[in-house]
């Protein structure tokens, strides 16, 4: 039986660039970078000789985003268009989507769309939603729910 979520993870090409995005631009906090090159991890990921750099970014609801840079072997870019099978996104709840959108635009963040408002199926709440691209074309969704 599944009990809870432990973390979410993204493979990134440059850990410092990703930490700049999640911490400096989005305002989250991260753990120090860990250099990992051991047999246990190599067995877990089934990559003998792998060397990784990892940092955990804390989300305010006590969840974590694990950012992993594969130093060895180096990965290759994939087509991260949201319609492609296997491509995911992370949705983050915010308290003022319009303000956050405007602040991030000023910081040079590229959005797929400005906030779009829609009403829930039961008509009891409305949702503001916008998608943006982070490092390595990671898609993030910002969402504000008004009940």
N, CA, C and O atoms as a GROMACS GRO file, in nm:
protein
  588
    1UNK      N    1   0.083  -0.118   0.000
    1UNK     CA    2   0.000   0.000   0.000
    1UNK      C    3   0.088   0.125   0.000
    1UNK      O    4   0.181   0.136   0.080
    2UNK      N    5   0.060   0.217  -0.089
    2UNK     CA    6   0.134   0.343  -0.094
    2UNK      C    7   0.088   0.431   0.021
    2UNK      O    8  -0.032   0.447   0.044
    3UNK      N    9   0.185   0.489   0.094
    3UNK     CA   10   0.153   0.570   0.212
    3UNK      C   11   0.160   0.720   0.186
    3UNK      O   12   0.081   0.796   0.242
    4UNK      N   13   0.253   0.764   0.103
    4UNK     CA   14   0.268   0.908   0.080
    4UNK      C   15   0.368   0.932  -0.033
    4UNK      O   16   0.425   0.838  -0.089
    5UNK      N   17   0.386   1.058  -0.065
    5UNK     CA   18   0.488   1.099  -0.162
    5UNK      C   19   0.617   1.127  -0.086
    5UNK      O   20   0.614   1.189   0.020
    6UNK      N   21   0.729   1.082  -0.140
    6UNK     CA   22   0.857   1.113  -0.078
    6UNK      C   23   0.923   1.233  -0.145
    6UNK      O   24   0.964   1.328  -0.078
    7UNK      N   25   0.932   1.229  -0.279
    7UNK     CA   26   0.991   1.340  -0.353
    7UNK      C   27   0.956   1.329  -0.500
    7UNK      O   28   0.905   1.227  -0.546
    8UNK      N   29   0.984   1.435  -0.573
    8UNK     CA   30   0.976   1.439  -0.718
    8UNK      C   31   1.117   1.459  -0.768
    8UNK      O   32   1.200   1.515  -0.695
    9UNK      N   33   1.148   1.416  -0.889
    9UNK     CA   34   1.285   1.426  -0.935
    9UNK      C   35   1.292   1.470  -1.081
    9UNK      O   36   1.208   1.432  -1.163
   10UNK      N   37   1.392   1.550  -1.112
   10UNK     CA   38   1.421   1.590  -1.249
   10UNK      C   39   1.570   1.570  -1.274
   10UNK      O   40   1.653   1.605  -1.189
   11UNK      N   41   1.604   1.516  -1.388
   11UNK     CA   42   1.742   1.510  -1.433
   11UNK      C   43   1.771   1.641  -1.505
   11UNK      O   44   1.695   1.682  -1.592
   12UNK      N   45   1.881   1.704  -1.470
   12UNK     CA   46   1.916   1.834  -1.526
   12UNK      C   47   2.056   1.829  -1.586
   12UNK      O   48   2.138   1.746  -1.548
   13UNK      N   49   2.082   1.920  -1.678
   13UNK     CA   50   2.213   1.921  -1.743
   13UNK      C   51   2.316   2.000  -1.663
   13UNK      O   52   2.436   1.973  -1.673
   14UNK      N   53   2.271   2.097  -1.584
   14UNK     CA   54   2.362   2.180  -1.505
   14UNK      C   55   2.295   2.211  -1.373
   14UNK      O   56   2.198   2.287  -1.368
   15UNK      N   57   2.345   2.153  -1.265
   15UNK     CA   58   2.282   2.166  -1.135
   15UNK      C   59   2.280   2.311  -1.085
   15UNK      O   60   2.181   2.355  -1.027
   16UNK      N   61   2.387   2.384  -1.108
   16UNK     CA   62   2.391   2.523  -1.063
   16UNK      C   63   2.284   2.607  -1.133
   16UNK      O   64   2.217   2.688  -1.068
   17UNK      N   65   2.267   2.588  -1.264
   17UNK     CA   66   2.162   2.662  -1.337
   17UNK      C   67   2.024   2.628  -1.282
   17UNK      O   68   1.940   2.716  -1.266
   18UNK      N   69   2.001   2.501  -1.253
   18UNK     CA   70   1.872   2.459  -1.201
   18UNK      C   71   1.847   2.514  -1.061
   18UNK      O   72   1.736   2.556  -1.029
   19UNK      N   73   1.950   2.514  -0.978
   19UNK     CA   74   1.936   2.571  -0.843
   19UNK      C   75   1.911   2.721  -0.849
   19UNK      O   76   1.834   2.774  -0.769
   20UNK      N   77   1.975   2.789  -0.942
   20UNK     CA   78   1.948   2.932  -0.962
   20UNK      C   79   1.800   2.953  -0.993
   20UNK      O   80   1.736   3.042  -0.937
   21UNK      N   81   1.745   2.872  -1.082
   21UNK     CA   82   1.604   2.884  -1.120
   21UNK      C   83   1.512   2.858  -1.000
   21UNK      O   84   1.430   2.943  -0.966
   22UNK      N   85   1.527   2.742  -0.936
   22UNK     CA   86   1.435   2.704  -0.830
   22UNK      C   87   1.454   2.789  -0.703
   22UNK      O   88   1.357   2.817  -0.633
   23UNK      N   89   1.577   2.828  -0.673
   23UNK     CA   90   1.603   2.901  -0.549
   23UNK      C   91   1.602   3.053  -0.569
   23UNK      O   92   1.525   3.124  -0.503
   24UNK      N   93   1.684   3.102  -0.659
   24UNK     CA   94   1.696   3.247  -0.677
   24UNK      C   95   1.572   3.307  -0.744
   24UNK      O   96   1.528   3.415  -0.705
   25UNK      N   97   1.516   3.239  -0.843
   25UNK     CA   98   1.402   3.295  -0.915
   25UNK      C   99   1.268   3.258  -0.853
   25UNK      O  100   1.179   3.342  -0.843
   26UNK      N  101   1.252   3.132  -0.811
   26UNK     CA  102   1.124   3.089  -0.752
   26UNK      C  103   1.120   3.106  -0.601
   26UNK      O  104   1.012   3.102  -0.542
   27UNK      N  105   1.235   3.126  -0.538
   27UNK     CA  106   1.238   3.154  -0.394
   27UNK      C  107   1.238   3.032  -0.303
   27UNK      O  108   1.208   3.045  -0.184
   28UNK      N  109   1.270   2.915  -0.357
   28UNK     CA  110   1.275   2.794  -0.274
   28UNK      C  111   1.414   2.778  -0.214
   28UNK      O  112   1.508   2.847  -0.255
   29UNK      N  113   1.429   2.688  -0.119
   29UNK     CA  114   1.558   2.660  -0.054
   29UNK      C  115   1.605   2.520  -0.093
   29UNK      O  116   1.523   2.431  -0.118
   30UNK      N  117   1.738   2.502  -0.098
   30UNK     CA  118   1.793   2.374  -0.139
   30UNK      C  119   1.901   2.327  -0.043
   30UNK      O  120   1.962   2.406   0.029
   31UNK      N  121   1.921   2.196  -0.043
   31UNK     CA  122   2.029   2.136   0.036
   31UNK      C  123   2.162   2.160  -0.035
   31UNK      O  124   2.164   2.192  -0.154
   32UNK      N  125   2.272   2.145   0.037
   32UNK     CA  126   2.402   2.151  -0.030
   32UNK      C  127   2.410   2.042  -0.137
   32UNK      O  128   2.343   1.939  -0.128
   33UNK      N  129   2.492   2.065  -0.237
   33UNK     CA  130   2.511   1.967  -0.344
   33UNK      C  131   2.588   1.847  -0.291
   33UNK      O  132   2.690   1.862  -0.225
   34UNK      N  133   2.535   1.728  -0.321
   34UNK     CA  134   2.601   1.603  -0.283
   34UNK      C  135   2.665   1.541  -0.408
   34UNK      O  136   2.600   1.531  -0.512
   35UNK      N  137   2.789   1.501  -0.398
   35UNK     CA  138   2.856   1.429  -0.505
   35UNK      C  139   2.839   1.280  -0.474
   35UNK      O  140   2.881   1.234  -0.367
   36UNK      N  141   2.780   1.204  -0.565
   36UNK     CA  142   2.748   1.065  -0.538
   36UNK      C  143   2.811   0.976  -0.645
   36UNK      O  144   2.786   0.991  -0.764
   37UNK      N  145   2.895   0.882  -0.598
   37UNK     CA  146   2.956   0.784  -0.688
   37UNK      C  147   2.983   0.660  -0.604
   37UNK      O  148   3.095   0.636  -0.559
   38UNK      N  149   2.877   0.582  -0.582
   38UNK     CA  150   2.895   0.461  -0.502
   38UNK      C  151   2.816   0.346  -0.562
   38UNK      O  152   2.725   0.365  -0.642
   39UNK      N  153   2.855   0.227  -0.521
   39UNK     CA  154   2.797   0.105  -0.578
   39UNK      C  155   2.647   0.094  -0.555
   39UNK      O  156   2.574   0.050  -0.644
   40UNK      N  157   2.600   0.135  -0.438
   40UNK     CA  158   2.457   0.124  -0.409
   40UNK      C  159   2.374   0.207  -0.508
   40UNK      O  160   2.278   0.157  -0.567
   41UNK      N  161   2.412   0.331  -0.525
   41UNK     CA  162   2.340   0.417  -0.619
   41UNK      C  163   2.353   0.363  -0.761
   41UNK      O  164   2.256   0.364  -0.837
   42UNK      N  165   2.471   0.317  -0.798
   42UNK     CA  166   2.491   0.262  -0.932
   42UNK      C  167   2.402   0.141  -0.954
   42UNK      O  168   2.353   0.120  -1.066
   43UNK      N  169   2.379   0.060  -0.850
   43UNK     CA  170   2.287  -0.054  -0.860
   43UNK      C  171   2.143  -0.006  -0.871
   43UNK      O  172   2.067  -0.058  -0.953
   44UNK      N  173   2.106   0.092  -0.790
   44UNK     CA  174   1.968   0.144  -0.791
   44UNK      C  175   1.931   0.195  -0.930
   44UNK      O  176   1.822   0.165  -0.980
   45UNK      N  177   2.020   0.270  -0.994
   45UNK     CA  178   1.990   0.327  -1.125
   45UNK      C  179   2.035   0.236  -1.240
   45UNK      O  180   2.015   0.268  -1.358
   46UNK      N  181   2.097   0.123  -1.205
   46UNK     CA  182   2.147   0.026  -1.304
   46UNK      C  183   2.244   0.090  -1.403
   46UNK      O  184   2.231   0.073  -1.524
   47UNK      N  185   2.342   0.164  -1.348
   47UNK     CA  186   2.444   0.229  -1.430
   47UNK      C  187   2.579   0.217  -1.362
   47UNK      O  188   2.618   0.306  -1.286
   48UNK      N  189   2.650   0.106  -1.387
   48UNK     CA  190   2.783   0.091  -1.326
   48UNK      C  191   2.873   0.209  -1.364
   48UNK      O  192   2.875   0.253  -1.479
   49UNK      N  193   2.946   0.259  -1.266
   49UNK     CA  194   3.039   0.369  -1.290
   49UNK      C  195   2.975   0.507  -1.291
   49UNK      O  196   3.044   0.606  -1.317
   50UNK      N  197   2.845   0.517  -1.265
   50UNK     CA  198   2.778   0.646  -1.269
   50UNK      C  199   2.830   0.739  -1.160
   50UNK      O  200   2.865   0.697  -1.050
   51UNK      N  201   2.833   0.867  -1.195
   51UNK     CA  202   2.869   0.972  -1.099
   51UNK      C  203   2.762   1.081  -1.109
   51UNK      O  204   2.736   1.132  -1.218
   52UNK      N  205   2.701   1.116  -0.995
   52UNK     CA  206   2.591   1.210  -0.993
   52UNK      C  207   2.620   1.326  -0.899
   52UNK      O  208   2.697   1.314  -0.804
   53UNK      N  209   2.556   1.439  -0.926
   53UNK     CA  210   2.552   1.554  -0.835
   53UNK      C  211   2.404   1.575  -0.805
   53UNK      O  212   2.322   1.582  -0.896
   54UNK      N  213   2.370   1.586  -0.677
   54UNK     CA  214   2.230   1.590  -0.636
   54UNK      C  215   2.207   1.702  -0.535
   54UNK      O  216   2.291   1.728  -0.449
   55UNK      N  217   2.093   1.767  -0.547
   55UNK     CA  218   2.047   1.862  -0.446
   55UNK      C  219   1.897   1.846  -0.430
   55UNK      O  220   1.826   1.819  -0.526
   56UNK      N  221   1.850   1.863  -0.308
   56UNK     CA  222   1.707   1.855  -0.278
   56UNK      C  223   1.653   1.995  -0.254
   56UNK      O  224   1.701   2.068  -0.168
   57UNK      N  225   1.552   2.030  -0.332
   57UNK     CA  226   1.486   2.160  -0.318
   57UNK      C  227   1.360   2.140  -0.235
   57UNK      O  228   1.277   2.055  -0.266
   58UNK      N  229   1.347   2.218  -0.130
   58UNK     CA  230   1.234   2.205  -0.038
   58UNK      C  231   1.114   2.284  -0.091
   58UNK      O  232   1.127   2.402  -0.124
   59UNK      N  233   0.998   2.219  -0.098
   59UNK     CA  234   0.873   2.284  -0.134
   59UNK      C  235   0.803   2.315  -0.001
   59UNK      O  236   0.812   2.236   0.092
   60UNK      N  237   0.733   2.429   0.010
   60UNK     CA  238   0.675   2.467   0.139
   60UNK      C  239   0.587   2.363   0.210
   60UNK      O  240   0.574   2.370   0.332
   61UNK      N  241   0.527   2.268   0.140
   61UNK     CA  242   0.441   2.169   0.207
   61UNK      C  243   0.520   2.045   0.249
   61UNK      O  244   0.463   1.936   0.260
   62UNK      N  245   0.650   2.061   0.271
   62UNK     CA  246   0.740   1.954   0.315
   62UNK      C  247   0.766   1.847   0.211
   62UNK      O  248   0.811   1.738   0.245
   63UNK      N  249   0.739   1.875   0.086
   63UNK     CA  250   0.779   1.786  -0.022
   63UNK      C  251   0.913   1.835  -0.075
   63UNK      O  252   0.957   1.945  -0.044
   64UNK      N  253   0.977   1.750  -0.156
   64UNK     CA  254   1.108   1.784  -0.209
   64UNK      C  255   1.113   1.760  -0.359
   64UNK      O  256   1.048   1.670  -0.412
   65UNK      N  257   1.192   1.843  -0.426
   65UNK     CA  258   1.225   1.821  -0.567
   65UNK      C  259   1.372   1.781  -0.568
   65UNK      O  260   1.458   1.859  -0.528
   66UNK      N  261   1.399   1.661  -0.615
   66UNK     CA  262   1.537   1.614  -0.625
   66UNK      C  263   1.588   1.652  -0.764
   66UNK      O  264   1.530   1.612  -0.865
   67UNK      N  265   1.696   1.727  -0.768
   67UNK     CA  266   1.760   1.764  -0.894
   67UNK      C  267   1.887   1.682  -0.907
   67UNK      O  268   1.972   1.684  -0.818
   68UNK      N  269   1.900   1.610  -1.018
   68UNK     CA  270   2.016   1.522  -1.040
   68UNK      C  271   2.086   1.561  -1.168
   68UNK      O  272   2.024   1.566  -1.275
   69UNK      N  273   2.214   1.588  -1.158
   69UNK     CA  274   2.298   1.606  -1.276
   69UNK      C  275   2.384   1.481  -1.291
   69UNK      O  276   2.462   1.448  -1.202
   70UNK      N  277   2.370   1.412  -1.403
   70UNK     CA  278   2.454   1.296  -1.431
   70UNK      C  279   2.584   1.347  -1.492
   70UNK      O  280   2.589   1.393  -1.606
   71UNK      N  281   2.691   1.337  -1.412
   71UNK     CA  282   2.823   1.376  -1.459
   71UNK      C  283   2.877   1.266  -1.550
   71UNK      O  284   2.941   1.292  -1.652
   72UNK      N  285   2.848   1.140  -1.510
   72UNK     CA  286   2.889   1.024  -1.588
   72UNK      C  287   2.784   0.916  -1.570
   72UNK      O  288   2.760   0.877  -1.456
   73UNK      N  289   2.722   0.867  -1.670
   73UNK     CA  290   2.729   0.912  -1.810
   73UNK      C  291   2.650   1.041  -1.828
   73UNK      O  292   2.554   1.067  -1.756
   74UNK      N  293   2.692   1.121  -1.924
   74UNK     CA  294   2.620   1.242  -1.958
   74UNK      C  295   2.495   1.201  -2.034
   74UNK      O  296   2.499   1.113  -2.119
   75UNK      N  297   2.384   1.266  -2.002
   75UNK     CA  298   2.260   1.238  -2.072
   75UNK      C  299   2.250   1.316  -2.202
   75UNK      O  300   2.338   1.395  -2.236
   76UNK      N  301   2.143   1.293  -2.274
   76UNK     CA  302   2.117   1.368  -2.397
   76UNK      C  303   1.980   1.433  -2.386
   76UNK      O  304   1.893   1.385  -2.314
   77UNK      N  305   1.964   1.539  -2.456
   77UNK     CA  306   1.837   1.612  -2.454
   77UNK      C  307   1.726   1.528  -2.518
   77UNK      O  308   1.750   1.453  -2.613
   78UNK      N  309   1.606   1.543  -2.463
   78UNK     CA  310   1.490   1.476  -2.521
   78UNK      C  311   1.389   1.583  -2.559
   78UNK      O  312   1.400   1.698  -2.517
   79UNK      N  313   1.291   1.546  -2.638
   79UNK     CA  314   1.185   1.638  -2.676
   79UNK      C  315   1.084   1.642  -2.562
   79UNK      O  316   1.010   1.546  -2.540
   80UNK      N  317   1.082   1.752  -2.488
   80UNK     CA  318   1.000   1.762  -2.368
   80UNK      C  319   0.866   1.831  -2.391
   80UNK      O  320   0.805   1.881  -2.297
   81UNK      N  321   0.821   1.832  -2.515
   81UNK     CA  322   0.688   1.890  -2.542
   81UNK      C  323   0.585   1.815  -2.458
   81UNK      O  324   0.589   1.692  -2.451
   82UNK      N  325   0.494   1.887  -2.397
   82UNK     CA  326   0.403   1.827  -2.300
   82UNK      C  327   0.312   1.720  -2.358
   82UNK      O  328   0.254   1.642  -2.282
   83UNK      N  329   0.296   1.714  -2.488
   83UNK     CA  330   0.210   1.612  -2.549
   83UNK      C  331   0.282   1.478  -2.568
   83UNK      O  332   0.218   1.378  -2.600
   84UNK      N  333   0.413   1.474  -2.547
   84UNK     CA  334   0.488   1.352  -2.570
   84UNK      C  335   0.477   1.255  -2.452
   84UNK      O  336   0.491   1.296  -2.337
   85UNK      N  337   0.452   1.127  -2.481
   85UNK     CA  338   0.440   1.028  -2.374
   85UNK      C  339   0.565   1.027  -2.285
   85UNK      O  340   0.678   1.035  -2.333
   86UNK      N  341   0.541   1.017  -2.156
   86UNK     CA  342   0.650   1.011  -2.059
   86UNK      C  343   0.696   1.147  -2.009
   86UNK      O  344   0.770   1.154  -1.910
   87UNK      N  345   0.654   1.254  -2.074
   87UNK     CA  346   0.693   1.388  -2.030
   87UNK      C  347   0.595   1.433  -1.923
   87UNK      O  348   0.473   1.429  -1.943
   88UNK      N  349   0.646   1.475  -1.810
   88UNK     CA  350   0.561   1.519  -1.700
   88UNK      C  351   0.577   1.666  -1.674
   88UNK      O  352   0.654   1.736  -1.741
   89UNK      N  353   0.504   1.712  -1.576
   89UNK     CA  354   0.522   1.849  -1.528
   89UNK      C  355   0.492   1.851  -1.379
   89UNK      O  356   0.430   1.759  -1.326
   90UNK      N  357   0.536   1.955  -1.314
   90UNK     CA  358   0.515   1.972  -1.172
   90UNK      C  359   0.424   2.092  -1.153
   90UNK      O  360   0.453   2.200  -1.203
   91UNK      N  361   0.313   2.074  -1.080
   91UNK     CA  362   0.220   2.183  -1.052
   91UNK      C  363   0.245   2.234  -0.910
   91UNK      O  364   0.248   2.156  -0.814
   92UNK      N  365   0.263   2.365  -0.898
   92UNK     CA  366   0.289   2.428  -0.769
   92UNK      C  367   0.176   2.525  -0.737
   92UNK      O  368   0.143   2.612  -0.818
   93UNK      N  369   0.117   2.511  -0.620
   93UNK     CA  370   0.011   2.602  -0.576
   93UNK      C  371   0.074   2.733  -0.533
   93UNK      O  372   0.176   2.735  -0.463
   94UNK      N  373   0.014   2.843  -0.574
   94UNK     CA  374   0.060   2.977  -0.537
   94UNK      C  375  -0.057   3.055  -0.480
   94UNK      O  376  -0.173   3.020  -0.502
   95UNK      N  377  -0.027   3.162  -0.406
   95UNK     CA  378  -0.136   3.239  -0.346
   95UNK      C  379  -0.182   3.355  -0.432
   95UNK      O  380  -0.294   3.403  -0.414
   96UNK      N  381  -0.098   3.402  -0.525
   96UNK     CA  382  -0.136   3.513  -0.614
   96UNK      C  383  -0.069   3.490  -0.748
   96UNK      O  384   0.043   3.536  -0.772
   97UNK      N  385  -0.139   3.419  -0.835
   97UNK     CA  386  -0.079   3.377  -0.962
   97UNK      C  387  -0.044   3.496  -1.052
   97UNK      O  388   0.059   3.495  -1.119
   98UNK      N  389  -0.129   3.598  -1.053
   98UNK     CA  390  -0.102   3.714  -1.139
   98UNK      C  391   0.026   3.785  -1.096
   98UNK      O  392   0.109   3.820  -1.180
   99UNK      N  393   0.041   3.806  -0.966
   99UNK     CA  394   0.162   3.873  -0.915
   99UNK      C  395   0.285   3.788  -0.943
   99UNK      O  396   0.388   3.841  -0.987
  100UNK      N  397   0.276   3.659  -0.919
  100UNK     CA  398   0.391   3.571  -0.943
  100UNK      C  399   0.426   3.570  -1.092
  100UNK      O  400   0.544   3.575  -1.128
  101UNK      N  401   0.326   3.563  -1.177
  101UNK     CA  402   0.347   3.567  -1.322
  101UNK      C  403   0.422   3.694  -1.360
  101UNK      O  404   0.522   3.688  -1.431
  102UNK      N  405   0.375   3.809  -1.313
  102UNK     CA  406   0.438   3.936  -1.346
  102UNK      C  407   0.580   3.945  -1.292
  102UNK      O  408   0.670   3.993  -1.362
  103UNK      N  409   0.601   3.899  -1.168
  103UNK     CA  410   0.736   3.901  -1.109
  103UNK      C  411   0.833   3.813  -1.189
  103UNK      O  412   0.947   3.852  -1.214
  104UNK      N  413   0.787   3.694  -1.228
  104UNK     CA  414   0.875   3.602  -1.301
  104UNK      C  415   0.901   3.650  -1.444
  104UNK      O  416   1.010   3.628  -1.497
  105UNK      N  417   0.805   3.714  -1.506
  105UNK     CA  418   0.827   3.773  -1.640
  105UNK      C  419   0.941   3.875  -1.630
  105UNK      O  420   1.029   3.878  -1.716
  106UNK      N  421   0.938   3.958  -1.526
  106UNK     CA  422   1.044   4.059  -1.507
  106UNK      C  423   1.181   3.994  -1.488
  106UNK      O  424   1.283   4.054  -1.522
  107UNK      N  425   1.183   3.871  -1.433
  107UNK     CA  426   1.310   3.800  -1.411
  107UNK      C  427   1.353   3.721  -1.534
  107UNK      O  428   1.454   3.651  -1.529
  108UNK      N  429   1.278   3.732  -1.643
  108UNK     CA  430   1.316   3.666  -1.768
  108UNK      C  431   1.263   3.526  -1.787
  108UNK      O  432   1.307   3.456  -1.879
  109UNK      N  433   1.168   3.482  -1.705
  109UNK     CA  434   1.109   3.349  -1.719
  109UNK      C  435   1.016   3.347  -1.839
  109UNK      O  436   0.941   3.442  -1.862
  110UNK      N  437   1.022   3.240  -1.917
  110UNK     CA  438   0.936   3.223  -2.034
  110UNK      C  439   0.813   3.141  -1.996
  110UNK      O  440   0.826   3.029  -1.946
  111UNK      N  441   0.697   3.196  -2.022
  111UNK     CA  442   0.570   3.128  -1.996
  111UNK      C  443   0.510   3.079  -2.127
  111UNK      O  444   0.529   3.141  -2.231
  112UNK      N  445   0.437   2.968  -2.121
  112UNK     CA  446   0.361   2.921  -2.236
  112UNK      C  447   0.234   3.004  -2.252
  112UNK      O  448   0.184   3.020  -2.363
  113UNK      N  449   0.182   3.056  -2.140
  113UNK     CA  450   0.060   3.135  -2.143
  113UNK      C  451   0.052   3.220  -2.017
  113UNK      O  452   0.110   3.184  -1.914
  114UNK      N  453  -0.020   3.334  -2.024
  114UNK     CA  454  -0.048   3.407  -1.900
  114UNK      C  455  -0.152   3.328  -1.821
  114UNK      O  456  -0.209   3.232  -1.874
  115UNK      N  457  -0.178   3.366  -1.697
  115UNK     CA  458  -0.278   3.293  -1.619
  115UNK      C  459  -0.413   3.286  -1.690
  115UNK      O  460  -0.465   3.387  -1.740
  116UNK      N  461  -0.468   3.166  -1.693
  116UNK     CA  462  -0.600   3.142  -1.752
  116UNK      C  463  -0.690   3.098  -1.636
  116UNK      O  464  -0.653   3.010  -1.558
  117UNK      N  465  -0.807   3.160  -1.626
  117UNK     CA  466  -0.900   3.128  -1.517
  117UNK      C  467  -1.013   3.042  -1.570
  117UNK      O  468  -1.068   3.067  -1.677
  118UNK      N  469  -1.047   2.940  -1.492
  118UNK     CA  470  -1.157   2.850  -1.527
  118UNK      C  471  -1.232   2.812  -1.399
  118UNK      O  472  -1.178   2.823  -1.289
  119UNK      N  473  -1.354   2.769  -1.414
  119UNK     CA  474  -1.436   2.728  -1.300
  119UNK      C  475  -1.433   2.577  -1.288
  119UNK      O  476  -1.435   2.506  -1.389
  120UNK      N  477  -1.427   2.527  -1.165
  120UNK     CA  478  -1.425   2.382  -1.142
  120UNK      C  479  -1.556   2.319  -1.190
  120UNK      O  480  -1.657   2.387  -1.207
  121UNK      N  481  -1.552   2.189  -1.212
  121UNK     CA  482  -1.670   2.117  -1.262
  121UNK      C  483  -1.792   2.134  -1.172
  121UNK      O  484  -1.905   2.139  -1.220
  122UNK      N  485  -1.769   2.142  -1.041
  122UNK     CA  486  -1.882   2.156  -0.950
  122UNK      C  487  -1.923   2.302  -0.930
  122UNK      O  488  -2.020   2.330  -0.859
  123UNK      N  489  -1.850   2.395  -0.992
  123UNK     CA  490  -1.884   2.536  -0.985
  123UNK      C  491  -1.853   2.602  -0.852
  123UNK      O  492  -1.890   2.718  -0.831
  124UNK      N  493  -1.787   2.533  -0.761
  124UNK     CA  494  -1.761   2.586  -0.627
  124UNK      C  495  -1.629   2.660  -0.613
  124UNK      O  496  -1.606   2.728  -0.513
  125UNK      N  497  -1.543   2.647  -0.711
  125UNK     CA  498  -1.414   2.715  -0.704
  125UNK      C  499  -1.370   2.755  -0.844
  125UNK      O  500  -1.422   2.705  -0.944
  126UNK      N  501  -1.273   2.845  -0.848
  126UNK     CA  502  -1.214   2.879  -0.977
  126UNK      C  503  -1.063   2.863  -0.967
  126UNK      O  504  -1.004   2.876  -0.859
  127UNK      N  505  -1.004   2.834  -1.079
  127UNK     CA  506  -0.862   2.804  -1.085
  127UNK      C  507  -0.793   2.898  -1.184
  127UNK      O  508  -0.841   2.919  -1.295
  128UNK      N  509  -0.681   2.954  -1.141
  128UNK     CA  510  -0.593   3.027  -1.231
  128UNK      C  511  -0.473   2.938  -1.258
  128UNK      O  512  -0.411   2.887  -1.165
  129UNK      N  513  -0.440   2.920  -1.385
  129UNK     CA  514  -0.334   2.826  -1.423
  129UNK      C  515  -0.246   2.888  -1.531
  129UNK      O  516  -0.297   2.950  -1.625
  130UNK      N  517  -0.115   2.870  -1.518
  130UNK     CA  518  -0.024   2.903  -1.627
  130UNK      C  519   0.095   2.807  -1.627
  130UNK      O  520   0.136   2.757  -1.522
  131UNK      N  521   0.147   2.781  -1.745
  131UNK     CA  522   0.262   2.692  -1.763
  131UNK      C  523   0.385   2.776  -1.795
  131UNK      O  524   0.377   2.878  -1.864
  132UNK      N  525   0.499   2.731  -1.744
  132UNK     CA  526   0.625   2.796  -1.775
  132UNK      C  527   0.732   2.691  -1.797
  132UNK      O  528   0.718   2.577  -1.754
  133UNK      N  529   0.837   2.732  -1.862
  133UNK     CA  530   0.950   2.643  -1.887
  133UNK      C  531   1.066   2.680  -1.796
  133UNK      O  532   1.105   2.796  -1.787
  134UNK      N  533   1.119   2.581  -1.730
  134UNK     CA  534   1.235   2.598  -1.644
  134UNK      C  535   1.360   2.550  -1.715
  134UNK      O  536   1.360   2.535  -1.838
  135UNK      N  537   1.466   2.524  -1.639
  135UNK     CA  538   1.589   2.474  -1.699
  135UNK      C  539   1.565   2.339  -1.766
  135UNK      O  540   1.483   2.260  -1.720
  136UNK      N  541   1.636   2.314  -1.873
  136UNK     CA  542   1.624   2.189  -1.948
  136UNK      C  543   1.482   2.164  -1.997
  136UNK      O  544   1.441   2.050  -2.016
  137UNK      N  545   1.407   2.272  -2.018
  137UNK     CA  546   1.271   2.265  -2.070
  137UNK      C  547   1.174   2.193  -1.977
  137UNK      O  548   1.071   2.142  -2.022
  138UNK      N  549   1.206   2.187  -1.847
  138UNK     CA  550   1.115   2.129  -1.749
  138UNK      C  551   0.990   2.217  -1.744
  138UNK      O  552   1.000   2.338  -1.729
  139UNK      N  553   0.873   2.155  -1.757
  139UNK     CA  554   0.748   2.229  -1.751
  139UNK      C  555   0.697   2.236  -1.609
  139UNK      O  556   0.685   2.134  -1.540
  140UNK      N  557   0.668   2.357  -1.565
  140UNK     CA  558   0.606   2.380  -1.435
  140UNK      C  559   0.470   2.444  -1.458
  140UNK      O  560   0.452   2.524  -1.550
  141UNK      N  561   0.377   2.409  -1.373
  141UNK     CA  562   0.244   2.469  -1.376
  141UNK      C  563   0.226   2.545  -1.245
  141UNK      O  564   0.246   2.489  -1.137
  142UNK      N  565   0.188   2.670  -1.256
  142UNK     CA  566   0.151   2.746  -1.138
  142UNK      C  567   0.000   2.747  -1.132
  142UNK      O  568  -0.067   2.766  -1.234
  143UNK      N  569  -0.055   2.726  -1.013
  143UNK     CA  570  -0.199   2.718  -1.000
  143UNK      C  571  -0.245   2.790  -0.872
  143UNK      O  572  -0.188   2.770  -0.764
  144UNK      N  573  -0.347   2.870  -0.887
  144UNK     CA  574  -0.411   2.936  -0.773
  144UNK      C  575  -0.556   2.888  -0.770
  144UNK      O  576  -0.625   2.894  -0.871
  145UNK      N  577  -0.600   2.842  -0.654
  145UNK     CA  578  -0.738   2.796  -0.639
  145UNK      C  579  -0.810   2.892  -0.546
  145UNK      O  580  -0.765   2.919  -0.435
  146UNK      N  581  -0.924   2.943  -0.592
  146UNK     CA  582  -1.007   3.032  -0.512
  146UNK      C  583  -1.138   2.958  -0.486
  146UNK      O  584  -1.210   2.921  -0.579
  147UNK      N  585  -1.169   2.937  -0.358
  147UNK     CA  586  -1.292   2.862  -0.324
  147UNK      C  587  -1.398   2.955  -0.270
  147UNK      O  588  -1.507   2.910  -0.237
   0.00000   0.00000   0.00000
